[in-house]
């Protein structure tokens, strides 16, 4: 898998902005089959930065209801990537 297959999209929320500013961490939605090593390689190769650590979480999809019809959102995987001191991803700077 190349890094286009591993990283699906960046997560930009208030919490991730605070993590970026205070702890030099960025968050991504990643492929559910990807492990920490693949995620680290994908971020380093795709954004040309050095990665200190990767934490992953399995996010369960919420159940939804519209009237009597119930459904479920899809499950997904989240990766919190800590960058080495002094490293920045320019993609997140304008957000």
PDB file of N, CA, C and O in Angstrom:
ATOM      1  N   UNK A   1       0.843  -1.185   0.000  1.00  0.00           N
ATOM      2  CA  UNK A   1       0.000   0.000   0.000  1.00  0.00           C
ATOM      3  C   UNK A   1       0.887   1.246   0.000  1.00  0.00           C
ATOM      4  O   UNK A   1       1.840   1.338   0.774  1.00  0.00           O
ATOM      5  N   UNK A   2       0.564   2.209  -0.878  1.00  0.00           N
ATOM      6  CA  UNK A   2       1.293   3.464  -0.833  1.00  0.00           C
ATOM      7  C   UNK A   2       0.559   4.430   0.104  1.00  0.00           C
ATOM      8  O   UNK A   2      -0.505   4.104   0.630  1.00  0.00           O
ATOM      9  N   UNK A   3       1.129   5.604   0.305  1.00  0.00           N
ATOM     10  CA  UNK A   3       0.553   6.480   1.325  1.00  0.00           C
ATOM     11  C   UNK A   3      -0.792   7.046   0.924  1.00  0.00           C
ATOM     12  O   UNK A   3      -1.536   7.512   1.787  1.00  0.00           O
ATOM     13  N   UNK A   4      -1.134   7.022  -0.370  1.00  0.00           N
ATOM     14  CA  UNK A   4      -2.477   7.448  -0.770  1.00  0.00           C
ATOM     15  C   UNK A   4      -3.528   6.454  -0.294  1.00  0.00           C
ATOM     16  O   UNK A   4      -4.668   6.837  -0.030  1.00  0.00           O
ATOM     17  N   UNK A   5      -3.159   5.195  -0.184  1.00  0.00           N
ATOM     18  CA  UNK A   5      -4.099   4.180   0.273  1.00  0.00           C
ATOM     19  C   UNK A   5      -4.240   4.178   1.789  1.00  0.00           C
ATOM     20  O   UNK A   5      -5.296   3.815   2.306  1.00  0.00           O
ATOM     21  N   UNK A   6      -3.201   4.575   2.508  1.00  0.00           N
ATOM     22  CA  UNK A   6      -3.211   4.513   3.969  1.00  0.00           C
ATOM     23  C   UNK A   6      -3.952   5.702   4.567  1.00  0.00           C
ATOM     24  O   UNK A   6      -4.845   5.517   5.394  1.00  0.00           O
ATOM     25  N   UNK A   7      -3.594   6.921   4.162  1.00  0.00           N
ATOM     26  CA  UNK A   7      -4.194   8.123   4.729  1.00  0.00           C
ATOM     27  C   UNK A   7      -5.429   8.483   3.914  1.00  0.00           C
ATOM     28  O   UNK A   7      -5.331   8.735   2.714  1.00  0.00           O
ATOM     29  N   UNK A   8      -6.583   8.507   4.558  1.00  0.00           N
ATOM     30  CA  UNK A   8      -7.833   8.818   3.863  1.00  0.00           C
ATOM     31  C   UNK A   8      -8.090  10.322   3.881  1.00  0.00           C
ATOM     32  O   UNK A   8      -8.354  10.921   2.839  1.00  0.00           O
ATOM     33  N   UNK A   9      -8.014  10.934   5.068  1.00  0.00           N
ATOM     34  CA  UNK A   9      -8.241  12.373   5.160  1.00  0.00           C
ATOM     35  C   UNK A   9      -7.711  12.885   6.490  1.00  0.00           C
ATOM     36  O   UNK A   9      -7.639  12.122   7.454  1.00  0.00           O
ATOM     37  N   UNK A  10      -7.338  14.161   6.567  1.00  0.00           N
ATOM     38  CA  UNK A  10      -6.955  14.740   7.853  1.00  0.00           C
ATOM     39  C   UNK A  10      -8.206  15.086   8.655  1.00  0.00           C
ATOM     40  O   UNK A  10      -9.264  15.360   8.087  1.00  0.00           O
ATOM     41  N   UNK A  11      -8.075  15.072   9.947  1.00  0.00           N
ATOM     42  CA  UNK A  11      -9.174  15.462  10.826  1.00  0.00           C
ATOM     43  C   UNK A  11      -8.883  16.857  11.361  1.00  0.00           C
ATOM     44  O   UNK A  11      -7.875  17.070  12.035  1.00  0.00           O
ATOM     45  N   UNK A  12      -9.758  17.797  11.062  1.00  0.00           N
ATOM     46  CA  UNK A  12      -9.575  19.181  11.492  1.00  0.00           C
ATOM     47  C   UNK A  12     -10.770  19.560  12.359  1.00  0.00           C
ATOM     48  O   UNK A  12     -11.857  19.845  11.856  1.00  0.00           O
ATOM     49  N   UNK A  13     -10.546  19.557  13.676  1.00  0.00           N
ATOM     50  CA  UNK A  13     -11.569  19.950  14.640  1.00  0.00           C
ATOM     51  C   UNK A  13     -10.915  20.876  15.664  1.00  0.00           C
ATOM     52  O   UNK A  13      -9.713  21.131  15.594  1.00  0.00           O
ATOM     53  N   UNK A  14     -11.698  21.373  16.604  1.00  0.00           N
ATOM     54  CA  UNK A  14     -11.131  22.223  17.644  1.00  0.00           C
ATOM     55  C   UNK A  14     -10.128  21.443  18.484  1.00  0.00           C
ATOM     56  O   UNK A  14      -9.066  21.961  18.830  1.00  0.00           O
ATOM     57  N   UNK A  15     -10.459  20.215  18.808  1.00  0.00           N
ATOM     58  CA  UNK A  15      -9.570  19.394  19.625  1.00  0.00           C
ATOM     59  C   UNK A  15      -8.255  19.110  18.898  1.00  0.00           C
ATOM     60  O   UNK A  15      -7.186  19.195  19.503  1.00  0.00           O
ATOM     61  N   UNK A  16      -8.321  18.773  17.603  1.00  0.00           N
ATOM     62  CA  UNK A  16      -7.088  18.482  16.869  1.00  0.00           C
ATOM     63  C   UNK A  16      -6.248  19.740  16.677  1.00  0.00           C
ATOM     64  O   UNK A  16      -5.021  19.657  16.619  1.00  0.00           O
ATOM     65  N   UNK A  17      -6.892  20.907  16.578  1.00  0.00           N
ATOM     66  CA  UNK A  17      -6.127  22.156  16.490  1.00  0.00           C
ATOM     67  C   UNK A  17      -5.372  22.424  17.791  1.00  0.00           C
ATOM     68  O   UNK A  17      -4.233  22.890  17.759  1.00  0.00           O
ATOM     69  N   UNK A  18      -5.995  22.135  18.931  1.00  0.00           N
ATOM     70  CA  UNK A  18      -5.313  22.294  20.214  1.00  0.00           C
ATOM     71  C   UNK A  18      -4.158  21.305  20.341  1.00  0.00           C
ATOM     72  O   UNK A  18      -3.091  21.658  20.842  1.00  0.00           O
ATOM     73  N   UNK A  19      -4.368  20.066  19.889  1.00  0.00           N
ATOM     74  CA  UNK A  19      -3.294  19.073  19.938  1.00  0.00           C
ATOM     75  C   UNK A  19      -2.119  19.502  19.064  1.00  0.00           C
ATOM     76  O   UNK A  19      -0.960  19.304  19.427  1.00  0.00           O
ATOM     77  N   UNK A  20      -2.425  20.085  17.921  1.00  0.00           N
ATOM     78  CA  UNK A  20      -1.373  20.534  17.001  1.00  0.00           C
ATOM     79  C   UNK A  20      -0.551  21.643  17.637  1.00  0.00           C
ATOM     80  O   UNK A  20       0.676  21.632  17.540  1.00  0.00           O
ATOM     81  N   UNK A  21      -1.201  22.594  18.283  1.00  0.00           N
ATOM     82  CA  UNK A  21      -0.507  23.730  18.858  1.00  0.00           C
ATOM     83  C   UNK A  21       0.248  23.367  20.134  1.00  0.00           C
ATOM     84  O   UNK A  21       1.371  23.828  20.337  1.00  0.00           O
ATOM     85  N   UNK A  22      -0.353  22.551  20.991  1.00  0.00           N
ATOM     86  CA  UNK A  22       0.238  22.283  22.296  1.00  0.00           C
ATOM     87  C   UNK A  22       1.207  21.101  22.286  1.00  0.00           C
ATOM     88  O   UNK A  22       2.228  21.141  22.972  1.00  0.00           O
ATOM     89  N   UNK A  23       0.905  20.046  21.518  1.00  0.00           N
ATOM     90  CA  UNK A  23       1.686  18.812  21.606  1.00  0.00           C
ATOM     91  C   UNK A  23       2.335  18.399  20.288  1.00  0.00           C
ATOM     92  O   UNK A  23       2.964  17.343  20.223  1.00  0.00           O
ATOM     93  N   UNK A  24       2.197  19.203  19.241  1.00  0.00           N
ATOM     94  CA  UNK A  24       2.761  18.901  17.922  1.00  0.00           C
ATOM     95  C   UNK A  24       2.239  17.563  17.388  1.00  0.00           C
ATOM     96  O   UNK A  24       3.002  16.745  16.876  1.00  0.00           O
ATOM     97  N   UNK A  25       0.918  17.358  17.518  1.00  0.00           N
ATOM     98  CA  UNK A  25       0.262  16.142  17.048  1.00  0.00           C
ATOM     99  C   UNK A  25      -0.742  16.490  15.962  1.00  0.00           C
ATOM    100  O   UNK A  25      -1.402  17.528  16.026  1.00  0.00           O
ATOM    101  N   UNK A  26      -0.857  15.622  14.967  1.00  0.00           N
ATOM    102  CA  UNK A  26      -1.871  15.779  13.934  1.00  0.00           C
ATOM    103  C   UNK A  26      -2.672  14.488  13.851  1.00  0.00           C
ATOM    104  O   UNK A  26      -2.159  13.413  14.163  1.00  0.00           O
ATOM    105  N   UNK A  27      -3.933  14.591  13.430  1.00  0.00           N
ATOM    106  CA  UNK A  27      -4.819  13.436  13.391  1.00  0.00           C
ATOM    107  C   UNK A  27      -5.290  13.169  11.975  1.00  0.00           C
ATOM    108  O   UNK A  27      -5.526  14.096  11.200  1.00  0.00           O
ATOM    109  N   UNK A  28      -5.424  11.890  11.643  1.00  0.00           N
ATOM    110  CA  UNK A  28      -5.861  11.457  10.328  1.00  0.00           C
ATOM    111  C   UNK A  28      -6.876  10.343  10.458  1.00  0.00           C
ATOM    112  O   UNK A  28      -6.857   9.575  11.420  1.00  0.00           O
ATOM    113  N   UNK A  29      -7.769  10.262   9.475  1.00  0.00           N
ATOM    114  CA  UNK A  29      -8.557   9.046   9.296  1.00  0.00           C
ATOM    115  C   UNK A  29      -7.729   8.164   8.376  1.00  0.00           C
ATOM    116  O   UNK A  29      -7.293   8.605   7.313  1.00  0.00           O
ATOM    117  N   UNK A  30      -7.512   6.922   8.783  1.00  0.00           N
ATOM    118  CA  UNK A  30      -6.649   6.018   8.032  1.00  0.00           C
ATOM    119  C   UNK A  30      -7.407   4.745   7.680  1.00  0.00           C
ATOM    120  O   UNK A  30      -8.489   4.479   8.202  1.00  0.00           O
ATOM    121  N   UNK A  31      -6.814   3.968   6.782  1.00  0.00           N
ATOM    122  CA  UNK A  31      -7.384   2.691   6.390  1.00  0.00           C
ATOM    123  C   UNK A  31      -7.453   1.769   7.605  1.00  0.00           C
ATOM    124  O   UNK A  31      -6.523   1.743   8.411  1.00  0.00           O
ATOM    125  N   UNK A  32      -8.538   1.014   7.746  1.00  0.00           N
ATOM    126  CA  UNK A  32      -8.726   0.171   8.918  1.00  0.00           C
ATOM    127  C   UNK A  32      -7.726  -0.968   8.995  1.00  0.00           C
ATOM    128  O   UNK A  32      -7.476  -1.497  10.078  1.00  0.00           O
ATOM    129  N   UNK A  33      -7.145  -1.357   7.855  1.00  0.00           N
ATOM    130  CA  UNK A  33      -6.182  -2.459   7.846  1.00  0.00           C
ATOM    131  C   UNK A  33      -4.756  -2.000   8.103  1.00  0.00           C
ATOM    132  O   UNK A  33      -3.873  -2.837   8.291  1.00  0.00           O
ATOM    133  N   UNK A  34      -4.504  -0.694   8.116  1.00  0.00           N
ATOM    134  CA  UNK A  34      -3.143  -0.169   8.268  1.00  0.00           C
ATOM    135  C   UNK A  34      -2.688  -0.278   9.727  1.00  0.00           C
ATOM    136  O   UNK A  34      -3.468  -0.043  10.650  1.00  0.00           O
ATOM    137  N   UNK A  35      -1.417  -0.638   9.918  1.00  0.00           N
ATOM    138  CA  UNK A  35      -0.863  -0.680  11.266  1.00  0.00           C
ATOM    139  C   UNK A  35      -0.020   0.569  11.508  1.00  0.00           C
ATOM    140  O   UNK A  35       0.105   1.424  10.632  1.00  0.00           O
ATOM    141  N   UNK A  36       0.555   0.665  12.702  1.00  0.00           N
ATOM    142  CA  UNK A  36       1.287   1.877  13.084  1.00  0.00           C
ATOM    143  C   UNK A  36       2.504   2.126  12.200  1.00  0.00           C
ATOM    144  O   UNK A  36       2.806   3.268  11.855  1.00  0.00           O
ATOM    145  N   UNK A  37       3.198   1.057  11.837  1.00  0.00           N
ATOM    146  CA  UNK A  37       4.402   1.200  11.013  1.00  0.00           C
ATOM    147  C   UNK A  37       4.039   1.740   9.635  1.00  0.00           C
ATOM    148  O   UNK A  37       4.720   2.625   9.118  1.00  0.00           O
ATOM    149  N   UNK A  38       2.969   1.213   9.034  1.00  0.00           N
ATOM    150  CA  UNK A  38       2.533   1.695   7.720  1.00  0.00           C
ATOM    151  C   UNK A  38       2.072   3.146   7.789  1.00  0.00           C
ATOM    152  O   UNK A  38       2.330   3.926   6.873  1.00  0.00           O
ATOM    153  N   UNK A  39       1.390   3.509   8.873  1.00  0.00           N
ATOM    154  CA  UNK A  39       0.927   4.887   9.033  1.00  0.00           C
ATOM    155  C   UNK A  39       2.122   5.834   9.174  1.00  0.00           C
ATOM    156  O   UNK A  39       2.136   6.913   8.582  1.00  0.00           O
ATOM    157  N   UNK A  40       3.113   5.429   9.954  1.00  0.00           N
ATOM    158  CA  UNK A  40       4.313   6.247  10.133  1.00  0.00           C
ATOM    159  C   UNK A  40       5.025   6.461   8.796  1.00  0.00           C
ATOM    160  O   UNK A  40       5.404   7.586   8.470  1.00  0.00           O
ATOM    161  N   UNK A  41       5.207   5.396   8.029  1.00  0.00           N
ATOM    162  CA  UNK A  41       5.864   5.514   6.730  1.00  0.00           C
ATOM    163  C   UNK A  41       5.069   6.406   5.789  1.00  0.00           C
ATOM    164  O   UNK A  41       5.646   7.206   5.053  1.00  0.00           O
ATOM    165  N   UNK A  42       3.735   6.273   5.810  1.00  0.00           N
ATOM    166  CA  UNK A  42       2.890   7.063   4.918  1.00  0.00           C
ATOM    167  C   UNK A  42       2.988   8.550   5.238  1.00  0.00           C
ATOM    168  O   UNK A  42       3.070   9.371   4.323  1.00  0.00           O
ATOM    169  N   UNK A  43       2.980   8.910   6.515  1.00  0.00           N
ATOM    170  CA  UNK A  43       3.067  10.320   6.897  1.00  0.00           C
ATOM    171  C   UNK A  43       4.452  10.871   6.560  1.00  0.00           C
ATOM    172  O   UNK A  43       4.569  11.979   6.036  1.00  0.00           O
ATOM    173  N   UNK A  44       5.500  10.100   6.858  1.00  0.00           N
ATOM    174  CA  UNK A  44       6.856  10.569   6.559  1.00  0.00           C
ATOM    175  C   UNK A  44       7.074  10.730   5.060  1.00  0.00           C
ATOM    176  O   UNK A  44       7.696  11.697   4.623  1.00  0.00           O
ATOM    177  N   UNK A  45       6.565   9.788   4.273  1.00  0.00           N
ATOM    178  CA  UNK A  45       6.740   9.839   2.824  1.00  0.00           C
ATOM    179  C   UNK A  45       5.853  10.907   2.186  1.00  0.00           C
ATOM    180  O   UNK A  45       6.287  11.614   1.277  1.00  0.00           O
ATOM    181  N   UNK A  46       4.629  11.025   2.653  1.00  0.00           N
ATOM    182  CA  UNK A  46       3.681  11.943   2.034  1.00  0.00           C
ATOM    183  C   UNK A  46       3.908  13.399   2.371  1.00  0.00           C
ATOM    184  O   UNK A  46       3.714  14.270   1.523  1.00  0.00           O
ATOM    185  N   UNK A  47       4.321  13.680   3.610  1.00  0.00           N
ATOM    186  CA  UNK A  47       4.455  15.069   4.053  1.00  0.00           C
ATOM    187  C   UNK A  47       5.894  15.489   4.287  1.00  0.00           C
ATOM    188  O   UNK A  47       6.143  16.640   4.646  1.00  0.00           O
ATOM    189  N   UNK A  48       6.853  14.583   4.093  1.00  0.00           N
ATOM    190  CA  UNK A  48       8.286  14.886   4.240  1.00  0.00           C
ATOM    191  C   UNK A  48       8.614  15.435   5.627  1.00  0.00           C
ATOM    192  O   UNK A  48       9.283  16.460   5.758  1.00  0.00           O
ATOM    193  N   UNK A  49       8.136  14.742   6.657  1.00  0.00           N
ATOM    194  CA  UNK A  49       8.418  15.091   8.051  1.00  0.00           C
ATOM    195  C   UNK A  49       8.906  13.841   8.778  1.00  0.00           C
ATOM    196  O   UNK A  49       8.787  12.726   8.269  1.00  0.00           O
ATOM    197  N   UNK A  50       9.456  14.041   9.975  1.00  0.00           N
ATOM    198  CA  UNK A  50       9.857  12.911  10.818  1.00  0.00           C
ATOM    199  C   UNK A  50       8.807  12.701  11.889  1.00  0.00           C
ATOM    200  O   UNK A  50       8.320  13.661  12.487  1.00  0.00           O
ATOM    201  N   UNK A  51       8.456  11.440  12.134  1.00  0.00           N
ATOM    202  CA  UNK A  51       7.394  11.086  13.071  1.00  0.00           C
ATOM    203  C   UNK A  51       8.017  10.507  14.333  1.00  0.00           C
ATOM    204  O   UNK A  51       8.888   9.640  14.257  1.00  0.00           O
ATOM    205  N   UNK A  52       7.569  10.989  15.507  1.00  0.00           N
ATOM    206  CA  UNK A  52       8.057  10.471  16.779  1.00  0.00           C
ATOM    207  C   UNK A  52       7.257   9.246  17.212  1.00  0.00           C
ATOM    208  O   UNK A  52       7.844   8.242  17.615  1.00  0.00           O
ATOM    209  N   UNK A  53       5.916   9.311  17.135  1.00  0.00           N
ATOM    210  CA  UNK A  53       5.097   8.185  17.564  1.00  0.00           C
ATOM    211  C   UNK A  53       3.739   8.229  16.871  1.00  0.00           C
ATOM    212  O   UNK A  53       3.322   9.259  16.342  1.00  0.00           O
ATOM    213  N   UNK A  54       3.065   7.085  16.889  1.00  0.00           N
ATOM    214  CA  UNK A  54       1.734   6.962  16.285  1.00  0.00           C
ATOM    215  C   UNK A  54       0.842   6.228  17.274  1.00  0.00           C
ATOM    216  O   UNK A  54       1.221   5.183  17.803  1.00  0.00           O
ATOM    217  N   UNK A  55      -0.338   6.773  17.520  1.00  0.00           N
ATOM    218  CA  UNK A  55      -1.354   6.086  18.318  1.00  0.00           C
ATOM    219  C   UNK A  55      -2.577   5.881  17.442  1.00  0.00           C
ATOM    220  O   UNK A  55      -2.939   6.760  16.661  1.00  0.00           O
ATOM    221  N   UNK A  56      -3.211   4.732  17.567  1.00  0.00           N
ATOM    222  CA  UNK A  56      -4.379   4.440  16.735  1.00  0.00           C
ATOM    223  C   UNK A  56      -5.580   4.128  17.615  1.00  0.00           C
ATOM    224  O   UNK A  56      -5.441   3.628  18.732  1.00  0.00           O
ATOM    225  N   UNK A  57      -6.766   4.434  17.087  1.00  0.00           N
ATOM    226  CA  UNK A  57      -8.016   4.167  17.774  1.00  0.00           C
ATOM    227  C   UNK A  57      -9.009   3.611  16.770  1.00  0.00           C
ATOM    228  O   UNK A  57      -9.069   4.086  15.636  1.00  0.00           O
ATOM    229  N   UNK A  58      -9.785   2.622  17.163  1.00  0.00           N
ATOM    230  CA  UNK A  58     -10.883   2.125  16.349  1.00  0.00           C
ATOM    231  C   UNK A  58     -12.133   2.899  16.763  1.00  0.00           C
ATOM    232  O   UNK A  58     -12.593   2.773  17.897  1.00  0.00           O
ATOM    233  N   UNK A  59     -12.672   3.682  15.866  1.00  0.00           N
ATOM    234  CA  UNK A  59     -13.856   4.477  16.151  1.00  0.00           C
ATOM    235  C   UNK A  59     -15.082   3.718  15.661  1.00  0.00           C
ATOM    236  O   UNK A  59     -15.168   3.374  14.482  1.00  0.00           O
ATOM    237  N   UNK A  60     -16.021   3.457  16.548  1.00  0.00           N
ATOM    238  CA  UNK A  60     -17.231   2.734  16.184  1.00  0.00           C
ATOM    239  C   UNK A  60     -18.258   3.705  15.628  1.00  0.00           C
ATOM    240  O   UNK A  60     -18.442   4.798  16.163  1.00  0.00           O
ATOM    241  N   UNK A  61     -18.929   3.302  14.552  1.00  0.00           N
ATOM    242  CA  UNK A  61     -19.945   4.144  13.938  1.00  0.00           C
ATOM    243  C   UNK A  61     -21.159   4.277  14.831  1.00  0.00           C
ATOM    244  O   UNK A  61     -21.555   3.335  15.518  1.00  0.00           O
ATOM    245  N   UNK A  62     -21.735   5.446  14.810  1.00  0.00           N
ATOM    246  CA  UNK A  62     -22.913   5.700  15.641  1.00  0.00           C
ATOM    247  C   UNK A  62     -24.154   5.110  14.997  1.00  0.00           C
ATOM    248  O   UNK A  62     -24.237   5.002  13.774  1.00  0.00           O
ATOM    249  N   UNK A  63     -25.118   4.730  15.823  1.00  0.00           N
ATOM    250  CA  UNK A  63     -26.404   4.296  15.289  1.00  0.00           C
ATOM    251  C   UNK A  63     -27.252   5.538  15.069  1.00  0.00           C
ATOM    252  O   UNK A  63     -27.257   6.455  15.891  1.00  0.00           O
ATOM    253  N   UNK A  64     -27.961   5.558  13.967  1.00  0.00           N
ATOM    254  CA  UNK A  64     -28.799   6.700  13.622  1.00  0.00           C
ATOM    255  C   UNK A  64     -30.233   6.226  13.446  1.00  0.00           C
ATOM    256  O   UNK A  64     -30.482   5.044  13.207  1.00  0.00           O
ATOM    257  N   UNK A  65     -31.162   7.149  13.564  1.00  0.00           N
ATOM    258  CA  UNK A  65     -32.563   6.799  13.413  1.00  0.00           C
ATOM    259  C   UNK A  65     -33.284   7.948  12.724  1.00  0.00           C
ATOM    260  O   UNK A  65     -33.174   9.104  13.133  1.00  0.00           O
ATOM    261  N   UNK A  66     -34.014   7.617  11.687  1.00  0.00           N
ATOM    262  CA  UNK A  66     -34.869   8.589  10.999  1.00  0.00           C
ATOM    263  C   UNK A  66     -36.277   8.010  11.008  1.00  0.00           C
ATOM    264  O   UNK A  66     -36.624   7.155  10.192  1.00  0.00           O
ATOM    265  N   UNK A  67     -37.064   8.486  11.932  1.00  0.00           N
ATOM    266  CA  UNK A  67     -38.389   7.904  12.094  1.00  0.00           C
ATOM    267  C   UNK A  67     -38.276   6.497  12.671  1.00  0.00           C
ATOM    268  O   UNK A  67     -37.655   6.289  13.712  1.00  0.00           O
ATOM    269  N   UNK A  68     -38.888   5.532  11.977  1.00  0.00           N
ATOM    270  CA  UNK A  68     -38.821   4.151  12.452  1.00  0.00           C
ATOM    271  C   UNK A  68     -37.632   3.396  11.875  1.00  0.00           C
ATOM    272  O   UNK A  68     -37.345   2.277  12.299  1.00  0.00           O
ATOM    273  N   UNK A  69     -36.943   3.991  10.920  1.00  0.00           N
ATOM    274  CA  UNK A  69     -35.841   3.306  10.243  1.00  0.00           C
ATOM    275  C   UNK A  69     -34.543   3.563  10.995  1.00  0.00           C
ATOM    276  O   UNK A  69     -34.159   4.710  11.222  1.00  0.00           O
ATOM    277  N   UNK A  70     -33.872   2.477  11.378  1.00  0.00           N
ATOM    278  CA  UNK A  70     -32.600   2.600  12.062  1.00  0.00           C
ATOM    279  C   UNK A  70     -31.477   2.250  11.114  1.00  0.00           C
ATOM    280  O   UNK A  70     -31.634   1.408  10.230  1.00  0.00           O
ATOM    281  N   UNK A  71     -30.351   2.896  11.299  1.00  0.00           N
ATOM    282  CA  UNK A  71     -29.180   2.622  10.488  1.00  0.00           C
ATOM    283  C   UNK A  71     -27.939   2.753  11.342  1.00  0.00           C
ATOM    284  O   UNK A  71     -28.016   2.970  12.551  1.00  0.00           O
ATOM    285  N   UNK A  72     -26.790   2.617  10.697  1.00  0.00           N
ATOM    286  CA  UNK A  72     -25.528   2.708  11.419  1.00  0.00           C
ATOM    287  C   UNK A  72     -24.495   3.353  10.507  1.00  0.00           C
ATOM    288  O   UNK A  72     -24.379   2.998   9.334  1.00  0.00           O
ATOM    289  N   UNK A  73     -23.748   4.300  11.053  1.00  0.00           N
ATOM    290  CA  UNK A  73     -22.639   4.875  10.307  1.00  0.00           C
ATOM    291  C   UNK A  73     -21.496   3.870  10.287  1.00  0.00           C
ATOM    292  O   UNK A  73     -21.446   2.960  11.114  1.00  0.00           O
ATOM    293  N   UNK A  74     -20.591   4.036   9.350  1.00  0.00           N
ATOM    294  CA  UNK A  74     -19.512   3.070   9.212  1.00  0.00           C
ATOM    295  C   UNK A  74     -18.491   3.223  10.335  1.00  0.00           C
ATOM    296  O   UNK A  74     -18.327   4.308  10.893  1.00  0.00           O
ATOM    297  N   UNK A  75     -17.805   2.123  10.660  1.00  0.00           N
ATOM    298  CA  UNK A  75     -16.691   2.153  11.595  1.00  0.00           C
ATOM    299  C   UNK A  75     -15.463   2.673  10.861  1.00  0.00           C
ATOM    300  O   UNK A  75     -15.338   2.485   9.650  1.00  0.00           O
ATOM    301  N   UNK A  76     -14.551   3.328  11.587  1.00  0.00           N
ATOM    302  CA  UNK A  76     -13.358   3.870  10.964  1.00  0.00           C
ATOM    303  C   UNK A  76     -12.207   3.886  11.954  1.00  0.00           C
ATOM    304  O   UNK A  76     -12.398   3.669  13.150  1.00  0.00           O
ATOM    305  N   UNK A  77     -11.010   4.145  11.445  1.00  0.00           N
ATOM    306  CA  UNK A  77      -9.808   4.131  12.264  1.00  0.00           C
ATOM    307  C   UNK A  77      -9.188   5.518  12.269  1.00  0.00           C
ATOM    308  O   UNK A  77      -9.096   6.182  11.237  1.00  0.00           O
ATOM    309  N   UNK A  78      -8.764   5.938  13.451  1.00  0.00           N
ATOM    310  CA  UNK A  78      -8.176   7.258  13.636  1.00  0.00           C
ATOM    311  C   UNK A  78      -6.730   7.078  14.084  1.00  0.00           C
ATOM    312  O   UNK A  78      -6.433   6.208  14.903  1.00  0.00           O
ATOM    313  N   UNK A  79      -5.840   7.892  13.551  1.00  0.00           N
ATOM    314  CA  UNK A  79      -4.436   7.868  13.937  1.00  0.00           C
ATOM    315  C   UNK A  79      -4.023   9.245  14.439  1.00  0.00           C
ATOM    316  O   UNK A  79      -4.257  10.256  13.776  1.00  0.00           O
ATOM    317  N   UNK A  80      -3.406   9.272  15.618  1.00  0.00           N
ATOM    318  CA  UNK A  80      -2.855  10.506  16.174  1.00  0.00           C
ATOM    319  C   UNK A  80      -1.341  10.391  16.050  1.00  0.00           C
ATOM    320  O   UNK A  80      -0.720   9.521  16.660  1.00  0.00           O
ATOM    321  N   UNK A  81      -0.762  11.275  15.257  1.00  0.00           N
ATOM    322  CA  UNK A  81       0.661  11.206  14.918  1.00  0.00           C
ATOM    323  C   UNK A  81       1.386  12.343  15.614  1.00  0.00           C
ATOM    324  O   UNK A  81       1.045  13.511  15.428  1.00  0.00           O
ATOM    325  N   UNK A  82       2.394  12.000  16.422  1.00  0.00           N
ATOM    326  CA  UNK A  82       3.227  13.019  17.064  1.00  0.00           C
ATOM    327  C   UNK A  82       4.468  13.223  16.209  1.00  0.00           C
ATOM    328  O   UNK A  82       5.181  12.274  15.881  1.00  0.00           O
ATOM    329  N   UNK A  83       4.713  14.484  15.856  1.00  0.00           N
ATOM    330  CA  UNK A  83       5.866  14.827  15.025  1.00  0.00           C
ATOM    331  C   UNK A  83       7.066  15.154  15.908  1.00  0.00           C
ATOM    332  O   UNK A  83       6.919  15.526  17.073  1.00  0.00           O
ATOM    333  N   UNK A  84       8.248  15.008  15.333  1.00  0.00           N
ATOM    334  CA  UNK A  84       9.480  15.360  16.042  1.00  0.00           C
ATOM    335  C   UNK A  84       9.493  16.875  16.314  1.00  0.00           C
ATOM    336  O   UNK A  84       8.872  17.639  15.575  1.00  0.00           O
ATOM    337  N   UNK A  85      10.192  17.307  17.361  1.00  0.00           N
ATOM    338  CA  UNK A  85      10.256  18.749  17.639  1.00  0.00           C
ATOM    339  C   UNK A  85      10.810  19.523  16.446  1.00  0.00           C
ATOM    340  O   UNK A  85      11.802  19.125  15.836  1.00  0.00           O
ATOM    341  N   UNK A  86      10.158  20.621  16.130  1.00  0.00           N
ATOM    342  CA  UNK A  86      10.583  21.454  15.012  1.00  0.00           C
ATOM    343  C   UNK A  86       9.948  21.088  13.682  1.00  0.00           C
ATOM    344  O   UNK A  86      10.082  21.840  12.717  1.00  0.00           O
ATOM    345  N   UNK A  87       9.260  19.954  13.602  1.00  0.00           N
ATOM    346  CA  UNK A  87       8.612  19.525  12.363  1.00  0.00           C
ATOM    347  C   UNK A  87       7.204  20.107  12.293  1.00  0.00           C
ATOM    348  O   UNK A  87       6.523  20.231  13.311  1.00  0.00           O
ATOM    349  N   UNK A  88       6.781  20.459  11.098  1.00  0.00           N
ATOM    350  CA  UNK A  88       5.430  20.982  10.861  1.00  0.00           C
ATOM    351  C   UNK A  88       4.907  20.424   9.555  1.00  0.00           C
ATOM    352  O   UNK A  88       5.676  20.166   8.630  1.00  0.00           O
ATOM    353  N   UNK A  89       3.599  20.237   9.478  1.00  0.00           N
ATOM    354  CA  UNK A  89       2.948  19.880   8.224  1.00  0.00           C
ATOM    355  C   UNK A  89       2.255  21.150   7.734  1.00  0.00           C
ATOM    356  O   UNK A  89       1.349  21.658   8.394  1.00  0.00           O
ATOM    357  N   UNK A  90       2.675  21.655   6.592  1.00  0.00           N
ATOM    358  CA  UNK A  90       2.167  22.924   6.078  1.00  0.00           C
ATOM    359  C   UNK A  90       0.686  22.866   5.742  1.00  0.00           C
ATOM    360  O   UNK A  90       0.012  23.896   5.734  1.00  0.00           O
ATOM    361  N   UNK A  91       0.172  21.673   5.464  1.00  0.00           N
ATOM    362  CA  UNK A  91      -1.241  21.518   5.133  1.00  0.00           C
ATOM    363  C   UNK A  91      -2.126  22.034   6.241  1.00  0.00           C
ATOM    364  O   UNK A  91      -3.184  22.604   5.973  1.00  0.00           O
ATOM    365  N   UNK A  92      -1.712  21.846   7.491  1.00  0.00           N
ATOM    366  CA  UNK A  92      -2.533  22.223   8.633  1.00  0.00           C
ATOM    367  C   UNK A  92      -2.355  23.675   9.046  1.00  0.00           C
ATOM    368  O   UNK A  92      -3.131  24.170   9.864  1.00  0.00           O
ATOM    369  N   UNK A  93      -1.369  24.367   8.514  1.00  0.00           N
ATOM    370  CA  UNK A  93      -1.098  25.729   8.956  1.00  0.00           C
ATOM    371  C   UNK A  93      -2.182  26.706   8.560  1.00  0.00           C
ATOM    372  O   UNK A  93      -2.444  27.648   9.308  1.00  0.00           O
ATOM    373  N   UNK A  94      -2.826  26.526   7.419  1.00  0.00           N
ATOM    374  CA  UNK A  94      -3.868  27.444   6.980  1.00  0.00           C
ATOM    375  C   UNK A  94      -5.223  27.120   7.547  1.00  0.00           C
ATOM    376  O   UNK A  94      -6.153  27.913   7.398  1.00  0.00           O
ATOM    377  N   UNK A  95      -5.371  25.970   8.198  1.00  0.00           N
ATOM    378  CA  UNK A  95      -6.682  25.528   8.705  1.00  0.00           C
ATOM    379  C   UNK A  95      -7.038  26.205   9.996  1.00  0.00           C
ATOM    380  O   UNK A  95      -8.103  25.946  10.555  1.00  0.00           O
TER     381      UNK A  95
END
